[in-house]
Amino acid sequence: MSKHPRTSNSGALLELWRPPDNAGDPIGCLSTTFTFDPGLFDEQCLARFLDIDSEPNRESLAFLLEREDRLGGVYAGVLVDYTNAGVSHSLRWDVLPVRVRAAKQHSKVTLLAWSRRARIIVASGNLTQPGYRTNQEVVATVELSPNEADHDMFADTVGFLRALITLVPGSSKQRPEIERAEVFLSQAERLVRGWNHRSRRGTSRQRLVCTFPVRPGVAARSSLEEAVWTCRERGGSPDRVKVASPFFDADDSASQMTAALCKLMARGRERDLCFCVPGNAAENKKATARLAAPKAILTTPKCYQAKASVRVLPVTDADKNTRAWHAKMFSFDADDYSAVMVGSSNFTCAGMGVRSCPQNVEANLLTVVDYRPKAREISQLQELWPAMDKIPDPDSAEWLGSKPEEEDDTSSATPLPLGFVSATYCAGEQRSIILRLDPANLPENWVIHACGLEQRELLSSPGWASAGKLATVELPWAPPEPPERLLVQWAEHKAFLPLNVKDSRALPPPLQLEQMSADDMLGILAAADPSAAYRAWIAKEKQTDGYDGIDSAAPIDLDPLRRYDLQATFLHRIRRRARVLAQLRSNLERPVWGRQALEWRLRGLVGIDQLATRLLKEFENANGTASEALLALADFLVVLREVRYQPADGSLSTPEFDAIFDPFVRELGDRLTQCVQRNGHSVSTDIMQFWERVVERCQA
């Protein structure tokens, strides 16, 4: 089903990242934004999308472990205008810088995918604290499920995101973050392909309308033209248009923008325009209204037999809280329909896509409702507009011109020269940073610093020139932790170069995981609620750390029967671990939604490979209990061999699963056998023979 657009209250945008009921496992998310706050995205948006229960402020360790674990098998990426892309961020998710010549990436679109639900969010707010918490913004969502999915809207959204990825410098072969984004979109398409089409019966239609600059072989797009053309499919051209925008062009361009709108409106009828602009209404008859907009929006319609009225955008929300207006809203009305467009486009030539000007990348959701007497949908669209003061005599108002189009006070960042294409961190034992440069577009003198606990020079123009001015430079990186971000300095300027990881699986695990035992890890892997299992483990660790072993408040229990712990006997330990292993097998048999997710399930921070390492360590360090530890290893291998994968629509098929899982089990069996044979002297011959039979069975 689809939801009509609405203006957002504090926190309402964040709640849209939460999974709906019966959403299933998270698969991935891809967002677009102009300005960007990585902390908000990481701790608020992703936490809700992944359904992490831990609080980042109160339960920092539990949140860290949950996030690191869950992100390994889930895609997350943000397409950011390149002037704001060089942020410090977790290498578990990607930042992709978008370059738009002479303009900017200004859209705010999010695609969220779970195994049984998908959601498209089109908003006016950036991924920042003001955009998600303090501004007055507008947002519209489209919900998709196996029972009802708007395939046209989904295809438009995926097509838009794919087109935007082409504006990221480099190629998927050079930049793994581009390949990951493309793989996620293909995965989402495969997921939704089998879902039931949304019924076209009803009075409302929705479409993604965009502004996009011209590309080789592809014409430019205009949000204004696409919106009006879509309206014309439901009836004639609109004769009433209402605009709410916080930013406008200067007078000459504003006149051009207003003229383009008037020309697309109905002919032979009275045209009525209403502009809602920032400003202050006159408090009394003697005072003068002050409007932060160009007067051309008032005077230009007169040249096209149209009349224009002016209202002032509210500075407080419905609860009387002071909030800056940042929403962009347009309504188009005719006798046959009523339509509302919301999204990222301001009433500017660049935002609406007037052809003679450089065009931004913009995305808006247009909702068109056929006119029916007393139709509920039309009244819902009308209720979207808040009450606004009307300017009775706009001609006598003081027109101050449009205020600078600065969003969240970061749009003035110095653009990074085109010659700095990308940076990739290669984790693992042989760590390095790969820099990709475009020699023809580099400044004369420059230096790149790696920032972290200390700042160190990574590469400079003299060193680069002496090495042959290569387009791709791979530099060794000795510290175990990657740099937080890369700072580029040239002339009197500086900017940050986005840094992404080549393979997130090679990133070092949090140090706290070293304290996790095999039973702890097994309990998390087998848990129905891993979040609760993480928190329980951390609580247990805290209790252990707080016990000094000398001055305990608990009295010594002298009852020999009560001091005898039945649960600690060999038989009970074996039975308890068998039950948990059965739960682990059940979890491994669940559908998995992509190769990355399966690889992470097997080799992630808390994965099968890590569990095998801990079980093996228990065997190697066993003092008198080596036989029991080896039997635990054998049971573990038997459980892996008995896994029978259960696919679902959109998930990996059984052959795809087996092509990854079966070689993993065989390789694991070989590795464990080599270690067991080195320590085989500590167990009986019968148990060693049993182990060999288990390994032989797993290799079959």
C-alpha positions in Angstrom: 0.0 0.0 0.0 1.1 3.6 -0.4 0.9 6.4 2.1 0.0 10.0 1.3 2.7 12.5 2.1 2.7 14.3 5.4 4.7 16.9 7.2 7.0 15.4 9.9 7.0 15.9 13.6 10.2 15.5 15.6 11.4 12.0 15.3 8.7 11.0 12.8 11.2 10.6 9.9 13.4 8.3 12.1 10.5 6.0 12.8 10.1 5.3 9.1 13.4 3.4 9.3 11.8 0.8 11.7 10.7 -2.5 10.1 7.0 -2.9 9.7 5.3 -6.0 11.2 6.4 -9.3 9.7 9.2 -7.5 7.8 11.6 -10.5 8.1 15.4 -10.2 8.0 17.0 -6.9 6.9 18.6 -7.1 3.5 19.9 -3.6 2.8 19.3 0.1 2.5 20.5 2.8 0.1 19.9 6.5 0.8 20.6 9.8 -1.0 21.3 13.1 0.6 22.9 16.5 0.0 24.4 17.2 3.5 25.2 14.3 5.8 25.6 13.4 9.5 27.2 10.0 9.8 26.4 9.8 13.5 22.7 10.2 12.9 22.8 7.6 10.1 24.8 5.1 12.1 23.3 5.3 15.5 19.7 6.3 14.7 18.7 5.3 11.2 20.6 2.0 10.9 19.9 1.1 14.5 16.2 1.3 13.7 16.5 -0.4 10.3 18.4 -3.3 11.8 16.0 -3.4 14.8 18.9 -3.1 17.3 17.5 -2.9 20.8 20.6 -1.6 22.5 21.0 2.1 23.2 24.2 3.6 21.8 24.6 5.9 24.7 23.6 3.6 27.6 24.7 0.3 26.2 27.6 1.3 24.0 29.3 -2.1 23.9 26.2 -4.1 23.2 25.3 -1.6 20.5 28.7 -1.8 18.9 28.8 -5.6 18.8 25.2 -5.9 17.5 25.8 -3.3 14.8 29.1 -4.8 13.7 27.6 -8.2 13.6 24.4 -7.4 11.8 26.0 -5.0 9.2 28.3 -7.7 8.0 25.5 -9.5 6.3 23.4 -6.4 5.3 24.2 -3.8 2.7 24.1 -0.1 3.8 25.2 2.9 1.6 24.7 6.6 1.2 24.9 8.6 -2.0 26.2 12.0 -1.0 27.0 15.2 -2.9 30.8 15.1 -3.2 31.2 18.4 -1.3 29.9 16.7 1.8 31.0 13.1 1.3 34.4 13.0 3.0 33.0 12.3 6.4 34.4 10.0 9.1 32.2 6.9 9.1 32.1 3.2 9.9 33.7 1.1 7.2 30.9 -1.4 7.7 28.8 0.9 5.4 29.7 2.9 2.3 29.7 6.6 1.4 29.5 7.2 -2.4 30.3 10.7 -3.6 28.2 12.0 -6.4 29.5 14.6 -8.8 27.1 16.7 -10.7 28.7 19.2 -13.1 27.9 22.8 -12.2 25.1 21.6 -9.8 24.6 19.2 -6.9 23.1 15.9 -5.8 20.1 17.3 -3.9 17.7 14.3 -3.7 16.6 12.6 -0.5 15.4 9.1 -1.4 15.8 6.0 0.7 15.1 2.4 -0.3 14.8 -0.1 2.6 14.5 -3.8 2.0 13.6 -6.6 4.3 12.9 -10.2 3.3 9.1 -9.7 3.3 8.7 -5.9 3.1 10.2 -3.0 1.2 9.8 0.8 1.7 10.5 3.8 -0.4 11.0 7.1 1.4 10.9 10.4 -0.5 11.6 13.4 1.7 12.7 17.0 1.8 15.0 16.5 4.8 18.7 15.7 4.5 20.3 12.9 6.6 21.2 15.4 9.3 20.0 16.3 12.8 18.2 19.4 11.5 16.6 17.4 8.7 15.4 14.6 10.9 14.8 16.3 14.2 14.4 20.1 14.2 13.2 21.3 10.8 9.7 21.3 9.4 10.0 18.7 6.6 7.7 16.7 4.4 7.9 13.0 3.7 6.0 10.4 1.6 6.4 6.7 1.7 5.5 3.8 -0.5 5.1 0.4 1.2 5.6 -2.9 -0.7 4.8 -6.4 0.5 4.4 -9.9 -1.1 0.6 -9.2 -1.2 0.7 -5.8 -2.8 3.5 -4.0 -4.5 3.6 -1.0 -6.8 6.1 -2.4 -9.3 6.2 0.7 -11.5 7.1 2.9 -8.5 9.7 0.4 -7.4 11.2 0.2 -10.9 11.3 4.0 -11.1 13.1 4.2 -7.8 15.7 1.6 -8.6 16.2 3.2 -12.0 16.8 6.6 -10.4 19.3 5.1 -7.9 21.1 3.3 -10.7 21.4 6.5 -12.7 22.7 8.3 -9.7 25.4 5.6 -9.2 26.7 6.4 -12.7 27.6 9.9 -11.4 30.0 8.4 -8.8 33.5 8.7 -10.3 35.2 5.5 -11.2 33.7 2.1 -12.1 32.5 -1.0 -10.2 35.8 -2.8 -11.2 37.8 0.0 -9.6 35.5 0.8 -6.6 34.1 -2.1 -4.6 31.5 0.3 -3.0 30.0 0.9 -6.4 29.7 -2.9 -7.0 28.1 -3.4 -3.6 25.5 -0.8 -4.3 24.7 -2.4 -7.7 24.5 -5.8 -6.2 22.0 -4.6 -3.6 19.7 -3.0 -6.2 19.8 -6.3 -8.2 19.0 -8.2 -5.0 16.1 -6.0 -4.2 14.7 -6.4 -7.7 14.9 -10.1 -7.4 13.1 -10.0 -4.1 10.2 -7.8 -5.3 9.8 -9.5 -8.7 7.5 -12.2 -7.5 5.3 -10.0 -5.3 1.7 -9.4 -6.3 1.1 -6.3 -8.4 -0.8 -3.5 -6.7 -4.4 -3.3 -8.0 -4.9 -0.2 -10.3 -8.5 0.2 -9.1 -9.0 3.3 -7.1 -8.7 7.0 -7.5 -5.1 7.7 -6.6 -1.8 7.2 -8.5 1.8 7.8 -7.4 4.9 8.4 -9.5 8.5 9.4 -8.8 9.2 12.6 -10.8 12.8 13.7 -11.0 15.2 16.3 -12.1 18.4 14.9 -13.7 21.1 16.4 -15.9 21.7 15.1 -19.4 23.8 12.1 -19.7 25.4 10.4 -22.8 22.5 8.9 -24.7 19.9 10.0 -22.1 17.9 13.2 -22.1 17.7 15.5 -19.1 14.7 15.2 -16.8 12.5 17.9 -15.3 10.5 17.5 -12.1 8.2 20.3 -13.2 7.5 18.8 -16.7 7.1 15.2 -15.4 4.7 16.4 -12.7 2.5 18.3 -15.2 2.6 15.6 -17.8 1.5 13.0 -15.2 -1.4 15.2 -14.2 -2.5 15.6 -17.8 -2.9 11.8 -18.0 -5.7 12.2 -15.4 -7.3 15.3 -17.1 -6.3 18.7 -18.5 -3.5 20.9 -17.5 -3.7 22.3 -13.9 -5.2 25.8 -13.6 -4.4 26.2 -9.9 -0.9 25.7 -8.5 0.4 26.2 -5.0 4.1 26.4 -4.1 5.8 26.1 -0.8 9.6 26.5 -1.0 12.2 27.9 1.5 14.5 28.9 -1.4 14.1 30.7 -4.7 16.3 31.9 -7.5 17.4 35.5 -7.9 15.0 37.8 -9.8 16.0 37.0 -13.4 16.1 33.2 -12.9 13.0 33.4 -10.7 11.1 35.1 -13.6 12.3 32.3 -15.9 11.2 29.6 -13.4 7.8 31.2 -12.9 7.3 31.7 -16.6 8.0 28.0 -17.2 5.3 27.1 -14.7 2.8 29.4 -16.2 3.3 28.1 -19.7 2.5 24.5 -18.5 -0.8 25.6 -16.9 -4.2 25.4 -18.6 -4.9 27.8 -21.4 -8.1 29.7 -22.0 -8.9 29.6 -18.3 -8.0 31.8 -15.4 -4.7 30.7 -13.9 -4.3 30.9 -10.2 -0.9 30.7 -8.4 -0.2 30.8 -4.7 3.4 31.2 -3.4 4.2 30.3 0.2 7.5 32.0 1.0 9.7 32.6 4.1 9.1 36.0 5.8 7.1 37.9 8.3 3.6 39.1 7.9 2.7 42.6 8.9 1.6 42.7 12.5 -0.7 45.7 11.9 -2.0 47.8 9.1 0.9 50.3 9.4 3.6 47.7 9.3 5.1 46.2 6.1 5.4 42.6 5.4 9.0 41.4 4.8 9.3 38.4 2.4 12.5 36.4 1.7 11.8 35.8 -1.9 12.2 37.6 -5.3 9.4 39.8 -6.4 9.6 38.3 -9.8 7.3 35.4 -8.6 4.6 38.0 -8.1 5.1 40.1 -11.2 5.8 37.4 -13.8 2.4 35.7 -13.7 0.7 38.9 -14.9 2.5 38.5 -18.2 0.7 35.1 -18.7 -2.9 36.1 -17.7 -2.4 34.6 -14.3 -3.0 36.0 -10.8 -0.7 35.3 -7.9 -1.2 35.4 -4.2 1.3 35.1 -1.4 1.3 33.4 2.0 4.0 33.2 4.7 5.5 29.9 5.6 5.0 29.0 9.3 7.9 29.1 11.7 6.2 26.9 14.3 4.8 23.5 14.1 1.4 22.2 15.2 2.6 22.0 18.8 3.8 25.7 18.7 7.5 24.6 18.7 9.8 26.9 16.7 11.0 25.0 13.7 12.6 26.2 10.5 10.6 25.5 7.4 12.6 23.2 5.0 9.7 21.3 3.3 9.2 21.6 -0.5 5.5 21.2 -1.5 3.6 21.7 -4.7 -0.1 21.2 -5.5 -1.6 21.0 -9.0 -5.4 21.2 -9.3 -7.9 21.0 -12.1 -11.6 20.0 -12.3 -10.7 16.3 -12.8 -8.0 15.8 -10.2 -6.0 17.1 -7.3 -2.2 16.4 -7.0 0.5 17.1 -4.5 4.3 16.8 -5.2 6.7 16.6 -2.2 10.4 15.9 -2.1 13.7 17.7 -2.6 13.0 20.3 -5.3 13.0 24.0 -4.4 11.2 26.4 -6.7 14.4 27.1 -8.6 15.5 26.4 -12.2 18.1 23.9 -11.0 15.6 22.2 -8.7 12.7 22.0 -11.0 14.7 21.2 -14.1 14.2 24.3 -16.4 16.3 23.3 -19.4 18.4 26.4 -20.0 20.1 26.1 -16.6 22.4 23.6 -14.9 20.2 20.9 -13.3 20.5 19.3 -9.9 19.7 15.8 -9.2 16.2 15.9 -7.4 13.5 13.4 -6.6 9.9 14.0 -5.7 6.8 11.9 -5.2 3.7 13.0 -7.0 0.3 11.8 -5.8 -2.6 12.4 -8.1 -6.2 11.8 -6.9 -9.1 11.7 -9.3 -11.9 14.1 -8.3 -14.9 12.5 -6.7 -17.5 14.4 -4.6 -16.5 14.2 -0.9 -13.5 12.0 -1.8 -11.5 11.2 1.3 -8.2 11.2 -0.5 -8.6 14.7 -1.8 -9.3 16.0 1.7 -6.2 14.2 2.9 -4.0 16.0 0.4 -5.6 19.4 1.4 -4.9 18.7 5.1 -1.3 18.3 4.3 -0.9 22.1 4.0 -0.6 23.9 7.4 -2.4 27.2 8.1 -0.4 30.1 6.6 -0.9 33.9 6.9 -2.0 35.5 3.7 -0.3 38.7 2.6 -3.3 41.0 1.7 -1.3 43.5 -0.5 1.9 41.7 -1.7 2.8 44.6 -4.0 3.5 46.8 -1.1 5.5 44.2 0.8 9.3 44.5 1.2 10.7 41.8 -1.1 14.2 40.9 0.3 15.1 38.4 -2.4 15.8 34.8 -1.7 18.1 33.9 1.1 21.2 31.8 0.2 20.4 28.2 -0.4 22.5 26.8 2.4 21.3 23.6 4.0 22.4 22.7 7.5 25.3 25.2 7.3 27.6 22.8 5.5 26.9 23.4 1.8 29.8 26.0 1.7 32.4 23.2 1.9 35.3 23.5 -0.5 34.8 21.1 -3.4 37.5 18.4 -3.7 39.3 18.7 -7.1 38.2 16.2 -9.7 41.7 14.7 -9.8 41.1 12.9 -6.4 38.8 10.0 -7.5 38.7 7.6 -4.6 40.4 5.9 -1.7 40.0 2.2 -0.7 41.2 0.7 2.6 42.4 -2.9 2.3 42.2 -4.7 5.6 43.8 -7.9 6.7 47.3 -9.0 7.4 48.8 -7.0 4.5 47.0 -3.7 5.0 47.2 -0.9 2.5 45.3 2.2 1.1 44.7 2.4 -2.6 44.4 5.9 -4.1 42.9 6.5 -7.5 43.8 9.8 -9.2 43.0 11.6 -12.4 46.4 13.2 -13.2 44.8 15.7 -15.7 42.6 17.2 -13.0 45.0 17.4 -10.1 46.2 20.7 -8.6 49.9 21.6 -9.0 50.8 21.0 -5.3 48.9 18.9 -2.9 49.3 16.5 0.0 47.0 13.8 1.5 47.0 13.2 5.2 45.6 10.2 7.1 43.7 11.4 10.2 43.1 9.5 13.4 44.8 9.5 16.8 47.5 11.4 15.0 47.8 12.9 11.6 50.4 11.5 9.2 51.3 12.3 5.6 50.1 9.6 3.2 51.1 11.0 -0.2 52.2 14.3 -1.6 52.6 15.7 -5.1 56.4 15.6 -5.2 56.5 11.9 -4.0 53.7 11.0 -6.5 55.6 12.7 -9.3 58.9 10.9 -8.5 57.1 7.6 -8.5 55.9 8.1 -12.1 52.6 10.0 -11.7 50.6 6.8 -11.6 46.8 6.9 -11.7 46.5 4.1 -9.1 48.8 4.2 -6.1 48.8 1.5 -3.4 50.4 2.6 -0.1 51.2 0.2 2.8 49.4 0.9 6.1 51.1 -0.4 9.2 48.6 0.5 12.1 46.1 -2.2 12.9 43.2 0.3 12.8 42.3 2.1 9.6 42.5 6.0 9.4 39.3 7.8 10.4 39.4 9.8 7.2 41.7 11.3 4.6 42.4 15.1 4.5 43.5 16.6 1.1 45.3 20.0 1.2 46.1 22.1 -1.9 46.9 25.8 -2.3 45.0 27.5 0.5 42.2 24.9 0.5 41.4 21.6 2.2 38.7 18.9 1.9 38.2 15.3 2.8 38.4 12.3 0.5 35.9 9.6 1.1 37.4 6.3 2.3 35.7 2.9 1.9 36.8 -0.6 2.6 37.6 -3.2 0.0 36.1 -6.1 2.0 34.5 -5.5 5.4 34.9 -9.1 6.4 38.7 -8.4 6.7 38.2 -5.6 9.3 39.6 -6.4 12.7 36.9 -7.5 15.2 36.3 -5.5 18.4 38.7 -6.4 21.1 35.9 -7.3 23.5 35.1 -10.4 21.4 38.4 -12.0 22.4 36.8 -12.7 25.8 33.9 -14.6 24.4 34.0 -18.3 25.0 32.7 -21.1 22.7 29.5 -21.5 24.7 28.9 -17.7 24.7 29.3 -17.6 20.9 27.2 -20.7 20.4 24.4 -19.2 22.5 24.4 -16.0 20.3 24.5 -17.9 17.0 21.6 -20.2 18.2 19.5 -17.5 19.8 16.1 -16.5 18.4 16.9 -13.0 19.7 20.6 -12.2 19.2 20.2 -8.7 20.6 19.0 -10.1 24.0 21.8 -12.7 23.8 24.5 -10.0 23.4 23.1 -8.0 26.3 23.0 -11.1 28.5 26.6 -12.0 27.7 27.7 -8.4 28.5 25.8 -8.5 31.8 27.5 -11.7 32.7 30.9 -10.3 31.8 30.3 -7.3 34.0 29.3 -9.5 37.0 32.4 -11.6 36.5 34.6 -8.5 36.4 33.0 -7.1 39.5 33.6 -10.1 41.7 36.9 -9.9 43.7 36.9 -13.5 44.9 37.8 -12.5 48.5 35.1 -10.5 50.2 31.9 -11.9 48.9 28.6 -10.9 50.5 27.2 -14.4 49.9 27.8 -16.8 52.8 29.4 -20.2 52.2 26.8 -22.9 51.6 27.6 -25.8 53.8 24.9 -28.1 52.5 26.8 -30.8 50.4 23.7 -31.6 48.3 23.1 -27.9 47.4 26.8 -27.4 46.7 26.6 -30.2 44.2 25.7 -28.6 40.8 23.8 -31.3 38.8 23.9 -29.0 35.8 27.8 -29.1 35.8 27.9 -32.9 35.2 29.3 -34.2 31.9 25.9 -35.7 30.8 24.0 -32.4 31.4 26.7 -30.4 29.7 26.5 -32.6 26.6 22.7 -32.5 26.5 22.6 -28.8 27.0 25.1 -28.2 24.2 23.2 -30.7 21.9 20.0 -28.6 22.3 21.8 -25.4 21.5 23.5 -27.0 18.5 20.1 -28.1 17.2 18.9 -24.5 17.4 22.1 -23.4 15.6 21.3 -25.9 12.8 17.8 -24.5 12.6 19.1 -20.9 12.2 21.6 -22.0 9.5 18.7 -23.6 7.6 16.8 -20.3 7.4 16.6 -18.5 4.1 19.5 -16.2 3.4 19.2 -13.1 1.2 22.4 -12.9 -0.8 25.9 -14.2 -1.0 27.3 -11.5 1.3 24.8 -12.4 4.0 25.7 -16.1 3.8 29.5 -15.4 3.8 29.0 -13.3 6.9 26.9 -16.0 8.6 29.8 -18.4 8.0 32.9 -16.2 8.5 31.6 -13.0 10.3 32.6 -11.6 13.7 30.3 -14.1 15.4 30.1 -16.7 12.7 30.6 -20.4 12.3 34.3 -20.1 11.5 34.9 -18.1 14.7 32.9 -20.6 16.7 35.0 -23.4 15.3 38.2 -21.5 16.3 37.0 -21.3 19.9 35.9 -24.9 20.1 39.4 -25.9 18.8 41.1 -23.7 21.3 39.1 -25.4 24.1 40.4 -28.7 22.8 44.0 -27.6 22.6 43.9 -26.0 26.1 42.0 -28.8 27.8 43.5 -30.1 31.0 42.1 -33.6 31.5 39.0 -32.9 29.5 40.4 -33.2 25.9 38.1 -36.1 25.1 35.0 -34.1 26.0 36.3 -31.1 23.9 36.9 -33.3 20.9 33.4 -34.8 21.2 32.0 -31.2 21.2 34.0 -30.6 18.0 32.6 -33.8 16.4 29.0 -32.8 17.4 29.6 -29.4 15.8 30.8 -30.9 12.5 27.9 -33.4 12.5 25.4 -30.5 12.9 27.0 -28.6 10.0 26.8 -31.7 7.8 23.1 -32.2 8.6 22.1 -28.6 7.6 19.2 -28.7 5.1 18.7 -25.3 3.7 15.1 -24.0 3.3 14.9 -21.3 0.6 12.2 -18.7 0.2 11.0 -16.4 -2.6 13.8 -13.9 -3.4 16.4 -15.7 -1.3 19.4 -17.7 -2.4 18.4 -21.0 -4.0 19.5 -24.3 -2.6 22.1 -24.8 -5.3 23.5 -21.3 -4.7 23.6 -22.0 -0.9 25.2 -25.4 -1.3 27.9 -24.0 -3.7 29.1 -21.8 -0.8 28.2 -23.9 2.3 29.5 -27.3 1.2 33.1 -26.2 0.3 33.2 -24.2 3.6 32.3 -27.3 5.6 34.9 -29.4 3.8 37.6 -26.8 4.2 36.7 -26.4 7.9 36.9 -30.2 8.5 40.4 -30.2 6.9 41.6 -27.4 9.1 40.2 -28.9 12.3 41.7 -32.3 11.5 45.2 -30.9 11.1 45.0 -29.3 14.5 43.4 -32.4 16.1 46.1 -34.7 14.8 48.8 -32.5 16.4 47.1 -33.0 19.8 45.7 -36.5 19.3 47.9 -38.0 22.0 45.7 -36.4 24.7 42.6 -38.5 23.8 41.9 -42.2 23.6 42.1 -44.2 20.4 38.4 -44.9 20.3 37.5 -41.2 20.4 40.1 -40.4 17.7 38.6 -43.1 15.5 35.2 -41.6 16.1 36.5 -38.2 15.1 38.0 -39.5 11.9 34.7 -41.1 10.9 32.9 -37.8 11.5 35.4 -35.9 9.4 35.1 -38.6 6.6 31.3 -38.2 6.7 31.6 -34.4 6.4 34.0 -34.7 3.4 31.6 -37.0 1.5 
